[in-house]
């Protein structure tokens, strides 16, 4: 699959970014911290299920290794370990049914970003851009049905998703975003991030015998966090 080749290429490029670290000004900084945020997620279905953004929460750990300052760009690799409540919420038109439905899908996520930032490394503002692959595991899910529940009257007659458990619990995709970071001499680093995740795999089977040819997550994450330097390049 083309999406698998793209993901594999990104994974290969990440070590090369570290190997290239000798070209600019050497850095050997390690930063660690915690984040918490707000997730808006929906699942892209084919055939279409009419839906809207479902809200959820996210908490996690962030580890960053800064390897180089190349001209004005500060180059780093950032790995995260996050919990995120994802899923989807259906937009059922009242003229068809009074049903309401949404599903919570709880994930452990591991994104690995190539990160570039500009600004003051220490005691100032940094603006950052990041992009990279993400793998996830759905360890739990809960369906929420209205009472009463009809479950049949839909404009395109697509109802196979109801009561259907997630079949592909391991997931992969691409994530990227922007960040604004305030670094201080003694109080650590305060960070605000906005990211988008695009799922390349499907939560349900997608063979010709399956009801859905496409069922992939797409999420917007807004988070804030606190990080502190464990190792800082000497002399700075």
DOZA-82345 format. One record per atom (N, C-alpha, C): atom name; x negated, z, y. Coordinates in steps of 0.05 Angstrom, whole numbers. Atoms other than C-alpha are relative to their C-alpha. Layout:
BEGIN
LODO  name      xx      zz      yy
LODO    CA       X       Z       Y
...
END
This chain:
BEGIN
LODO  name      xx      zz      yy
LODO     N     -17       0     -24
LODO    CA       0       0       0
LODO     C     -18       0      25
LODO     N      15       1     -25
LODO    CA     -23     -15      70
LODO     C      -4      27      13
LODO     N       2     -26     -13
LODO    CA      -7      55      95
LODO     C     -21      18     -14
LODO     N      20     -15      14
LODO    CA     -51      85      40
LODO     C     -28      -8       8
LODO     N      26      10      -9
LODO    CA    -110      41      61
LODO     C      -7      10      27
LODO     N       5     -10     -27
LODO    CA    -102      62     133
LODO     C      -8      29      -1
LODO     N       5     -29       2
LODO    CA    -101     136     114
LODO     C     -28       4     -12
LODO     N      27      -3      12
LODO    CA    -163     127      70
LODO     C     -22      -7      20
LODO     N      20       7     -20
LODO    CA    -200      93     126
LODO     C      -5      22      20
LODO     N       3     -22     -19
LODO    CA    -186     150     174
LODO     C     -15      24     -13
LODO     N      15     -22      14
LODO    CA    -211     201     122
LODO     C     -29      -6      -2
LODO     N      28       7       2
LODO    CA    -275     162     115
LODO     C     -14       1      28
LODO     N      11       1     -27
LODO    CA    -285     157     191
LODO     C      -7      28      10
LODO     N       4     -27     -11
LODO    CA    -281     232     203
LODO     C     -29      11      -6
LODO     N      27      -8       4
LODO    CA    -348     248     169
LODO     C     -20     -16      17
LODO     N      18      16     -16
LODO    CA    -380     191     207
LODO     C      -1      10      29
LODO     N       0     -11     -28
LODO    CA    -359     223     273
LODO     C     -20      23       2
LODO     N      19     -22       0
LODO    CA    -399     285     253
LODO     C     -29     -10      -2
LODO     N      27      11       4
LODO    CA    -459     244     230
LODO     C     -11     -12      26
LODO     N       8      14     -25
LODO    CA    -460     208     298
LODO     C      -7      21      21
LODO     N       2     -21     -20
LODO    CA    -467     275     333
LODO     C     -27       2      13
LODO     N      26      -2     -11
LODO    CA    -541     267     347
LODO     C      -4     -19      24
LODO     N       4      20     -20
LODO    CA    -531     210     397
LODO     C       2      12      28
LODO     N      -4     -12     -26
LODO    CA    -505     251     456
LODO     C     -13      27       2
LODO     N      10     -28      -3
LODO    CA    -517     323     478
LODO     C       9      16     -23
LODO     N      -6     -15      24
LODO    CA    -521     367     417
LODO     C      18      24       5
LODO     N     -17     -24       0
LODO    CA    -466     418     405
LODO     C       2      11     -28
LODO     N      -5     -12      26
LODO    CA    -455     467     348
LODO     C      20      23       4
LODO     N     -20     -21      -8
LODO    CA    -393     505     372
LODO     C      22       1     -21
LODO     N     -22      -5      19
LODO    CA    -342     536     325
LODO     C      21      17      14
LODO     N     -22     -13     -13
LODO    CA    -274     557     352
LODO     C      23       5     -20
LODO     N     -21      -7      19
LODO    CA    -217     592     315
LODO     C      23      13      16
LODO     N     -22     -12     -14
LODO    CA    -147     613     335
LODO     C      27      -3     -14
LODO     N     -27       0      11
LODO    CA     -72     619     324
LODO     C      18     -16      19
LODO     N     -20      15     -17
LODO    CA     -14     576     349
LODO     C      28       5     -10
LODO     N     -28      -1       7
LODO    CA      61     578     349
LODO     C      15     -21      17
LODO     N     -13      22     -15
LODO    CA     110     524     369
LODO     C      28      -6      -9
LODO     N     -27       9       3
LODO    CA     175     487     369
LODO     C       0     -28     -11
LODO     N       0      25      14
LODO    CA     189     429     322
LODO     C      27     -14       3
LODO     N     -24      17       1
LODO    CA     240     372     329
LODO     C      -5     -21     -21
LODO     N       5      18      22
LODO    CA     246     332     265
LODO     C      25     -15      -8
LODO     N     -22      15      12
LODO    CA     289     278     234
LODO     C     -12     -18     -22
LODO     N       9      16      22
LODO    CA     284     236     171
LODO     C      11     -28       3
LODO     N      -8      28      -2
LODO    CA     286     160     174
LODO     C      10     -10     -27
LODO     N     -12       8      25
LODO    CA     333     135     120
LODO     C       6     -30       1
LODO     N      -9      27       5
LODO    CA     345      65      93
LODO     C      13      -2     -27
LODO     N     -19       6     -22
LODO    CA     404      53      86
LODO     C       3      24      19
LODO     N       0     -18     -22
LODO    CA     417      89     151
LODO     C      19      23      -4
LODO     N     -17     -24      -3
LODO    CA     443     160     157
LODO     C      -1       8      29
LODO     N       0      -6     -29
LODO    CA     465     175     228
LODO     C      -7      29       3
LODO     N      11     -27      -2
LODO    CA     427     236     251
LODO     C      -9       5      29
LODO     N      12      -8     -25
LODO    CA     399     274     310
LODO     C     -24      18      -6
LODO     N      24     -17       4
LODO    CA     337     317     321
LODO     C       9      28     -10
LODO     N      -4     -27      10
LODO    CA     336     382     281
LODO     C     -22      17      11
LODO     N      20     -18     -12
LODO    CA     301     441     314
LODO     C     -10      20     -21
LODO     N      12     -19      18
LODO    CA     254     488     278
LODO     C     -24      13      13
LODO     N      23     -15     -10
LODO    CA     193     532     286
LODO     C     -25      -6     -15
LODO     N      25       6      13
LODO    CA     120     526     270
LODO     C     -20      22       9
LODO     N      22     -19      -6
LODO    CA      62     576     265
LODO     C     -24      -9     -16
LODO     N      22       9      15
LODO    CA      -9     564     243
LODO     C     -27      10      10
LODO     N      28      -7      -7
LODO    CA     -85     572     246
LODO     C     -14     -26       7
LODO     N      15      23     -10
LODO    CA    -133     525     282
LODO     C     -30       6      -3
LODO     N      29      -1       2
LODO    CA    -207     513     266
LODO     C     -11     -25      12
LODO     N      12      23     -14
LODO    CA    -249     468     310
LODO     C     -31       2       0
LODO     N      29       2      -1
LODO    CA    -321     445     304
LODO     C      -7     -21      21
LODO     N       9      18     -21
LODO    CA    -351     414     367
LODO     C     -28      -8      -5
LODO     N      26      10      10
LODO    CA    -410     370     350
LODO     C     -17     -14      22
LODO     N      15      17     -19
LODO    CA    -429     330     412
LODO     C      15      -3      26
LODO     N     -11       9     -25
LODO    CA    -418     316     485
LODO     C     -13     -28       6
LODO     N       9      28      -3
LODO    CA    -423     240     493
LODO     C       9     -10      27
LODO     N      -6       5     -28
LODO    CA    -426     222     567
LODO     C      19      23       9
LODO     N     -17     -22      -9
LODO    CA    -365     261     593
LODO     C      20       9     -22
LODO     N     -19      -6      22
LODO    CA    -327     263     526
LODO     C     -12      21     -18
LODO     N       8     -21      19
LODO    CA    -332     326     483
LODO     C      13      -7     -27
LODO     N      -9       9      26
LODO    CA    -327     306     410
LODO     C       2      23     -20
LODO     N      -4     -22      19
LODO    CA    -299     352     357
LODO     C      18      -9     -23
LODO     N     -18       2      22
LODO    CA    -264     356     290
LODO     C      17      25      -1
LODO     N     -18     -23       0
LODO    CA    -203     401     288
LODO     C      18      -1     -25
LODO     N     -17      -3      24
LODO    CA    -168     425     224
LODO     C      20      23       5
LODO     N     -21     -20      -4
LODO    CA    -103     464     223
LODO     C      13       6     -27
LODO     N     -17      -8      23
LODO    CA     -63     502     170
LODO     C      25      11      12
LODO     N     -24      -7     -13
LODO    CA       9     506     192
LODO     C      24       3     -19
LODO     N     -27      -1      12
LODO    CA      78     528     169
LODO     C      19     -14      20
LODO     N     -19      14     -18
LODO    CA     134     483     197
LODO     C      27      -2     -14
LODO     N     -27       3       9
LODO    CA     209     484     188
LODO     C      10     -27      10
LODO     N      -8      27      -6
LODO    CA     228     410     186
LODO     C      28      -6     -12
LODO     N     -26       7      11
LODO    CA     288     372     158
LODO     C      15     -20      18
LODO     N     -16      18     -17
LODO    CA     345     334     190
LODO     C      28      11       4
LODO     N     -27      -8      -7
LODO    CA     413     344     223
LODO     C      16     -25       4
LODO     N     -16      24      -1
LODO    CA     468     293     215
LODO     C      19       0      24
LODO     N     -18       5     -22
LODO    CA     509     265     272
LODO     C      25     -13     -10
LODO     N     -25      10      13
LODO    CA     577     259     239
LODO     C      22      -3      21
LODO     N     -20       6     -21
LODO    CA     628     226     285
LODO     C      27      13      -7
LODO     N     -25     -15       5
LODO    CA     692     268     293
LODO     C      23     -17     -11
LODO     N     -22      18       9
LODO    CA     737     207     281
LODO     C      -1      -5     -30
LODO     N       3       3      29
LODO    CA     709     203     210
LODO     C       4      26     -15
LODO     N      -1     -25      15
LODO    CA     703     276     191
LODO     C      -7      23      19
LODO     N       8     -24     -15
LODO    CA     698     347     218
LODO     C     -24      14     -13
LODO     N      23     -12      14
LODO    CA     639     360     171
LODO     C     -24       3      20
LODO     N      26      -2     -13
LODO    CA     573     386     198
LODO     C     -20       6     -22
LODO     N      20      -3      21
LODO    CA     509     384     158
LODO     C     -28      -1      12
LODO     N      29       3      -5
LODO    CA     435     399     166
LODO     C     -15      13     -23
LODO     N      17     -10      22
LODO    CA     377     414     119
LODO     C     -26      10      12
LODO     N      27     -11      -6
LODO    CA     317     460     129
LODO     C     -19      -8     -23
LODO     N      21       7      19
LODO    CA     254     435      95
LODO     C     -25      14       9
LODO     N      22     -17      -8
LODO    CA     197     485      97
LODO     C     -26     -11     -12
LODO     N      25      13       8
LODO    CA     126     456      95
LODO     C     -24      17       6
LODO     N      27      -7      -8
LODO    CA      54     478      92
LODO     C     -14     -26       6
LODO     N      12      25     -10
LODO    CA      15     426     131
LODO     C     -30       3       5
LODO     N      28       1      -6
LODO    CA     -58     408     136
LODO     C      -8     -26      14
LODO     N      10      24     -15
LODO    CA     -75     359     192
LODO     C     -30       4       6
LODO     N      29       0      -7
LODO    CA    -148     340     206
LODO     C      -3     -21      22
LODO     N       1      18     -23
LODO    CA    -160     310     275
LODO     C     -28      -6       8
LODO     N      23       7     -17
LODO    CA    -216     272     308
LODO     C      10       5      29
LODO     N     -10     -10     -26
LODO    CA    -212     303     378
LODO     C     -21      -7      22
LODO     N      16       5     -24
LODO    CA    -238     280     445
LODO     C      12      15      23
LODO     N     -11     -14     -23
LODO    CA    -232     322     508
LODO     C     -19      -4      24
LODO     N      14       4     -25
LODO    CA    -254     318     580
LODO     C       6      23      19
LODO     N      -4     -22     -18
LODO    CA    -265     371     632
LODO     C     -23      20      -3
LODO     N      20     -22       1
LODO    CA    -302     438     634
LODO     C       1      13     -27
LODO     N       1     -12      27
LODO    CA    -324     462     566
LODO     C       4      30       1
LODO     N      -1     -29      -2
LODO    CA    -331     534     589
LODO     C       9       8      28
LODO     N     -10     -10     -26
LODO    CA    -292     569     644
LODO     C      12     -22      17
LODO     N     -14      21     -15
LODO    CA    -245     513     665
LODO     C      21     -14     -17
LODO     N     -21      15      14
LODO    CA    -193     462     644
LODO     C     -11     -23     -16
LODO     N       7      22      17
LODO    CA    -199     412     588
LODO     C      25     -16      -7
LODO     N     -21      18       9
LODO    CA    -154     352     574
LODO     C      -9     -13     -26
LODO     N       9      11      25
LODO    CA    -155     329     502
LODO     C      19     -20     -13
LODO     N     -15      19      16
LODO    CA    -132     273     456
LODO     C      -9       3     -29
LODO     N       7      -3      28
LODO    CA    -129     278     380
LODO     C      16     -18     -18
LODO     N     -15      17      19
LODO    CA    -110     235     321
LODO     C     -13       3     -27
LODO     N      11      -2      26
LODO    CA    -118     239     246
LODO     C      21       2     -22
LODO     N     -19      -1      22
LODO    CA     -86     244     177
LODO     C      11      28      -4
LODO     N     -12     -25       6
LODO    CA     -40     299     153
LODO     C      12       0     -28
LODO     N     -14      -4      26
LODO    CA     -20     323      84
LODO     C      17      25       1
LODO     N     -19     -22      -1
LODO    CA      38     370      71
LODO     C      12       5     -27
LODO     N     -15      -7      24
LODO    CA      75     406      16
LODO     C      26      15       7
LODO     N     -26     -13      -5
LODO    CA     149     423      18
LODO     C       4      21     -22
LODO     N      -2     -21      20
LODO    CA     155     490     -17
LODO     C      28      12      -2
LODO     N     -27     -11       1
LODO    CA     228     506      -1
LODO     C      18     -17      17
LODO     N     -20      14     -15
LODO    CA     292     475      25
LODO     C      27      13      -2
LODO     N     -27     -12       0
LODO    CA     362     497      43
LODO     C      19     -19      14
LODO     N     -21      16     -11
LODO    CA     424     455      55
LODO     C      21      17      13
LODO     N     -20     -15     -15
LODO    CA     475     478     106
LODO     C      25     -18       4
LODO     N     -25      15      -1
LODO    CA     547     453      97
LODO     C      20      15      17
LODO     N     -22     -13     -14
LODO    CA     607     466     142
LODO     C      21       8     -20
LODO     N     -22      -9      16
LODO    CA     668     501     115
LODO     C      26      -3      16
LODO     N      -1      15      25
LODO    CA     713     464      99
LODO     C     -20     -24       0
LODO     N      19      22       4
LODO    CA     671     407      71
LODO     C      14     -23     -15
LODO     N     -12      23      13
LODO    CA     696     337      55
LODO     C     -22     -16     -14
LODO     N      24      12      12
LODO    CA     629     302      43
LODO     C       3     -30      -7
LODO     N      -4      28       9
LODO    CA     657     231      34
LODO     C       4     -20      23
LODO     N      -8      19     -21
LODO    CA     682     200      99
LODO     C     -23      -4      20
LODO     N      22       7     -18
LODO    CA     622     167     132
LODO     C       3     -30       7
LODO     N      -4      28      -9
LODO    CA     620     101     172
LODO     C     -13     -20     -19
LODO     N      13      19      18
LODO    CA     572      68     122
LODO     C       0       8     -29
LODO     N      -4     -10      27
LODO    CA     592     107      60
LODO     C     -25       9     -14
LODO     N      25     -10      11
LODO    CA     522     136      50
LODO     C       3      30      -3
LODO     N      -3     -28       5
LODO    CA     529     204      17
LODO     C     -19      10     -22
LODO     N      18      -7      23
LODO    CA     474     205     -37
LODO     C     -19      23       7
LODO     N      19     -21      -8
LODO    CA     432     254       4
LODO     C      11      28      -4
LODO     N     -12     -27       3
LODO    CA     481     312      -5
LODO     C      -5      11     -28
LODO     N       6     -12      25
LODO    CA     459     359     -60
LODO     C     -25     -11     -14
LODO     N      23      14      12
LODO    CA     397     316     -74
LODO     C     -25      15       9
LODO     N      24     -15      -7
LODO    CA     334     358     -77
LODO     C     -23     -19       7
LODO     N      24      16      -7
LODO    CA     268     334     -47
LODO     C     -15      -6     -26
LODO     N      13       8      25
LODO    CA     234     294    -102
LODO     C     -30      -3       3
LODO     N      28       2      -5
LODO    CA     166     282     -70
LODO     C      -9      22      18
LODO     N       6     -24     -16
LODO    CA     142     350     -47
LODO     C     -27      -3      15
LODO     N      25       7     -14
LODO    CA      72     326     -30
LODO     C       5     -24      19
LODO     N      -5      21     -21
LODO    CA      72     283      33
LODO     C     -25      -5      16
LODO     N      22       6     -17
LODO    CA      22     247      76
LODO     C      10     -18      23
LODO     N      -7      16     -23
LODO    CA      23     214     144
LODO     C     -22       1      21
LODO     N      18       1     -23
LODO    CA     -10     206     212
LODO     C      11      18      22
LODO     N      -8     -17     -22
LODO    CA      -9     255     270
LODO     C     -19      -4      23
LODO     N      16       3     -24
LODO    CA     -34     252     341
LODO     C      13      14      24
LODO     N     -12     -13     -23
LODO    CA     -24     283     409
LODO     C     -19       5      22
LODO     N      15      -7     -24
LODO    CA     -49     311     474
LODO     C       0      30       3
LODO     N       2     -29      -4
LODO    CA     -72     380     495
LODO     C     -11       6      28
LODO     N      11     -11     -25
LODO    CA     -87     420     557
LODO     C     -10      28      -7
LODO     N      13     -25       8
LODO    CA    -135     478     548
LODO     C     -14      13      24
LODO     N      13     -16     -21
LODO    CA    -158     533     595
LODO     C     -20      18     -14
LODO     N      21     -17      12
LODO    CA    -225     564     575
LODO     C      -9      20      21
LODO     N       9     -21     -17
LODO    CA    -247     630     604
LODO     C     -26      12     -12
LODO     N      25     -12       9
LODO    CA    -313     668     600
LODO     C       4      22     -20
LODO     N      -3     -24      17
LODO    CA    -286     731     567
LODO     C      26       1     -15
LODO     N     -27      -3      12
LODO    CA    -212     722     551
LODO     C       6     -21     -21
LODO     N      -5      20      20
LODO    CA    -219     662     504
LODO     C      12     -25      11
LODO     N     -12      26      -7
LODO    CA    -182     596     505
LODO     C      30       0      -4
LODO     N     -29       2       2
LODO    CA    -108     584     519
LODO     C       7     -30       0
LODO     N      -4      29       4
LODO    CA     -81     518     495
LODO     C      30      -7      -2
LODO     N     -27      10       2
LODO    CA     -17     478     502
LODO     C      -2     -29     -11
LODO     N       3      25      13
LODO    CA      -7     418     456
LODO     C      27     -13      -5
LODO     N     -23      16       8
LODO    CA      43     362     444
LODO     C      -9     -20     -20
LODO     N       9      19      21
LODO    CA      39     322     379
LODO     C      24     -15     -11
LODO     N     -20      15      15
LODO    CA      77     270     340
LODO     C     -10      -5     -28
LODO     N       7       5      28
LODO    CA      77     263     265
LODO     C      17     -23     -11
LODO     N     -14      23      12
LODO    CA      95     198     229
LODO     C      -5       1     -30
LODO     N       3      -2      29
LODO    CA     108     205     154
LODO     C      -4     -28     -12
LODO     N       5      25      14
LODO    CA      80     149     111
LODO     C      11       0     -29
LODO     N     -12      -3      26
LODO    CA     110     175      46
LODO     C      29       8       3
LODO     N     -29      -6       0
LODO    CA     183     188      27
LODO     C       6      26     -15
LODO     N      -8     -25      13
LODO    CA     217     253       8
LODO     C      16      -5     -25
LODO     N     -15       7      24
LODO    CA     262     218     -43
LODO     C     -14     -24     -13
LODO     N      10      24      14
LODO    CA     245     165     -95
LODO     C       9     -25      14
LODO     N      -6      25     -14
LODO    CA     243      94     -67
LODO     C      -1     -25     -17
LODO     N      -1      24      18
LODO    CA     248      49    -128
LODO     C      26     -14       3
LODO     N     -25      16      -3
LODO    CA     302      -4    -135
LODO     C      24      15     -12
LODO     N     -22     -15      12
LODO    CA     343      45    -176
LODO     C       8      24      17
LODO     N      -6     -23     -17
LODO    CA     341      99    -122
LODO     C      18      -8      23
LODO     N     -19       7     -22
LODO    CA     394     103     -67
LODO     C     -13      -6      26
LODO     N      14       4     -25
LODO    CA     342     103     -11
LODO     C     -26     -15      -3
LODO     N      26      14      -1
LODO    CA     286      54       2
LODO     C     -19      13      18
LODO     N      17     -13     -19
LODO    CA     259      96      58
LODO     C      13      28       7
LODO     N     -10     -27      -7
LODO    CA     265     172      72
LODO     C     -24      16       9
LODO     N      25     -11     -10
LODO    CA     206     194     115
LODO     C       4      18      24
LODO     N      -1     -18     -22
LODO    CA     196     251     163
LODO     C     -13     -12      25
LODO     N      12       6     -26
LODO    CA     182     241     237
LODO     C       5      24      18
LODO     N      -3     -26     -14
LODO    CA     169     302     281
LODO     C     -15       0      27
LODO     N      13      -7     -25
LODO    CA     152     323     352
LODO     C      -5      30       0
LODO     N       8     -29       0
LODO    CA     114     389     358
LODO     C     -11       7      27
LODO     N      11     -12     -25
LODO    CA     103     429     422
LODO     C      -9      28      -7
LODO     N      11     -26       8
LODO    CA      58     489     412
LODO     C     -18      12      21
LODO     N      19     -14     -17
LODO    CA      18     541     449
LODO     C     -17      18     -17
LODO     N      18     -16      17
LODO    CA     -41     581     423
LODO     C     -22      14      15
LODO     N      23     -15     -11
LODO    CA     -99     627     434
LODO     C     -24      -5     -19
LODO     N      24       5      16
LODO    CA    -169     608     409
LODO     C     -24      15      13
LODO     N      24     -13     -10
LODO    CA    -237     642     415
LODO     C     -24     -13     -14
LODO     N      24      12      10
LODO    CA    -308     618     405
LODO     C     -14      19     -19
LODO     N      15     -15      19
LODO    CA    -342     643     343
LODO     C     -30      -5       3
LODO     N      28       9      -5
LODO    CA    -407     603     354
LODO     C       0     -18      24
LODO     N       2      16     -25
LODO    CA    -427     574     421
LODO     C     -29      -9       2
LODO     N      27      11      -3
LODO    CA    -486     528     434
LODO     C     -17      17      19
LODO     N      18     -17     -16
LODO    CA    -545     568     460
LODO     C      -6     -13      27
LODO     N       8      10     -27
LODO    CA    -561     562     534
LODO     C      22      -9      17
LODO     N     -23      10     -16
LODO    CA    -491     544     557
LODO     C      18      23       7
END
